[in-house]
Every structure is written in C-alpha cells, then in structure tokens.
Amino acid sequence: MAMQEKGKVLERIYAKCNKPMPFAVDEIERIVCHLEYAFGRRRKIDLVVEIQLADGNRKYIVMEMKVDSIPELEQLEGTYSDFLHHHQCKEDDALFLLFIFGSAQVCMIPNHRHFYVLKLPDIIEAFQGLLVDHYISTDWMDSLKQEEIRKQTVVETLKSATNLKDENYWRKRGYRLWFSLFHYLYDDLKHHSKRANEWEVYSASNNPLMNLEHGWLRKELFQKLVHFYWEFNYEQLFLKLAIDQINPLTKEELTHLRSEITQICRHASEKRNKQGPTRNTNGAFVSLYKWKFDFVEEDFVDS
C-alpha cells in the first residue's frame, strides 16, 4: 500500500477519535506493524503500529481487537500503563484503540478514558475506498461488510429458520454460534422494549446474556438489602435476585421469598405456558422465576 493511502487511513482514524493527527503524512518515513506485540511474558498486545518520522521521533497506534467478546477494564488499563512505561513515551505519542469487528459491538463496553472504541461501521469507513489492488484487502473488506449485513438482517434470517438450534442453518449464513447470533438478536429485541436504554447485552464467558443493567430494583426484605433484576439467558427470561453477601438472606428466607414470587408470577402470566420457578440455589446472584420464549415462533414486537 502506498504511503499516501496509509496516510488516509491514519487521518480517518484520528478523525474518528476527534483528535488532530500529531504529524503530517509527508513527515512519515516508515510504518512498521508489530503483530501480537509482547513485553517478554508480561503482556501481549494484538497490534502496535509504529510510525517512524523523518525527524527521528516515533508515534504509536496501540490496538486491542475483539470479535464477540469484550476485554475487561483491567486489561485495557494494563495495556495502557505497561506500554507507556515500557517505551518511556508521553501520552501524546501513542493512540490507544479498541477495534470491535463482530457482535461485541452491541455489548456493554468498558469505559476507559484513554481508549477510543471503533466499531465495525467506523472500521469500514476508515479503510474503504483505498487504491489497493490486492485480494487480501478486498476479501477483508468484503468480510467486514458481510458481518455488518448479518447484524442488520438477523431477524429476517431468523424468520426463515425452522429451528433456532439448527447449527448448520446459522453457520451457512456466517454466524458464530452461539454468541454472535444471540448478541445480535438481543440487540434487536431490546430496541423493541419500552426501556431500551436500560438493557445491556453482555459478553459473558459462558452464555450470551442481556441484563436490565440500569433498572435494578432495590428492596429491603427481612431487614436485609437485596436487588431484583431481569436477565435474558439464551431464550429464557429470568427474574433474579442480587443478595448482599455481608448480610445475606438465610436459606429459609430465600425459600419463603421464592414461594411468594412463584405465586405472583404465575398469576400475572397465567396465559404463558412455558414458565416456572427455578432450582432452589443459593449464592450472590440467584434466579427466582423464568419464562421460556421461542424466538422463531414469537414476534419480537409482540413479545
């Protein structure tokens, strides 16, 4: 890729971050990309772009990249602090980016003050229209655009499915099971909610989740603090309870509460067949009641 085209990408990236580019394109002498940049055994960064300037100075673009999962805030902070310390460079010498290529773009993203987040549409805009005649570049851009199409058309694709659990059906259409599929479904589902701004899709380690993150209900039961909240896990909606671990509910108190909740929920949603209490478990976060949905058969708007 010619330096002029590389310069276009750099200018677009800085513009996406609302930051002035601290050098001109004609000041660049060389650009070196370091994949899986490592500090011994301490840390490994997905990509570091080293920009060598004609006056001998260096600038860096430090990039962490994700597809269907989101890094912990501690990982971003470690990347930021370790890189600056290792290179003994100033904050203005490095631009820290979190590139999100897949369904993680609809998930709750940690807010790190020094990392700029570029989601898939931003990445496409930064790299499209370049004078690069190479199949690798063309294939890469095509794959990014196809991923964005999968996000936009997931509900239409769902309508043609006979069974949500038909792995071949989804894999043929490019979905990564099961996280990318459910992340995109949850994102569409939450936008039909009256409380759309309160739902957050989670990039959890085991299951795709959507939680009413900003709608937890604080209550005092048995003179103890608890929080009620809602959470989707696959096709099931759970009423859950967050229990204070300093002064937790006893097993007997939780059993009594679960019994009362079961009666209330059954009466309130008696027309829905697939519902019922959850297993009687203990812990910091417990499920009290669940409703089973069928995303193929039930319309998101009506649900």
Secondary structure, DSSP 8 states (H G I E B T S, - for coil): --HHHHHHHHHHHHHHTT---SS-GGGEEEEEEEEEEE-TTS-EEEEEEEEEETTS-EEEEEEEEESS----HHHHHHHHHHHHHHHT--GGGEEEEEEE-SGGGGB-----TTEEEE-HHHHHHHHTT-----HHHHHHHHHHHHHHHHHHTHHHHHHT-S-TT-HHHHHHTT--TTHHHHHHHHHHHHHTSTTGGG-EEEE-SSSEEEE-TT--EEEEETTEEEEEEEEEETTEEEEEEEE-SSS---HHHHHHHHHHHHHHHHHHTTT-SSEEE-----SSEEEEEEEE--TTTS-TTT-
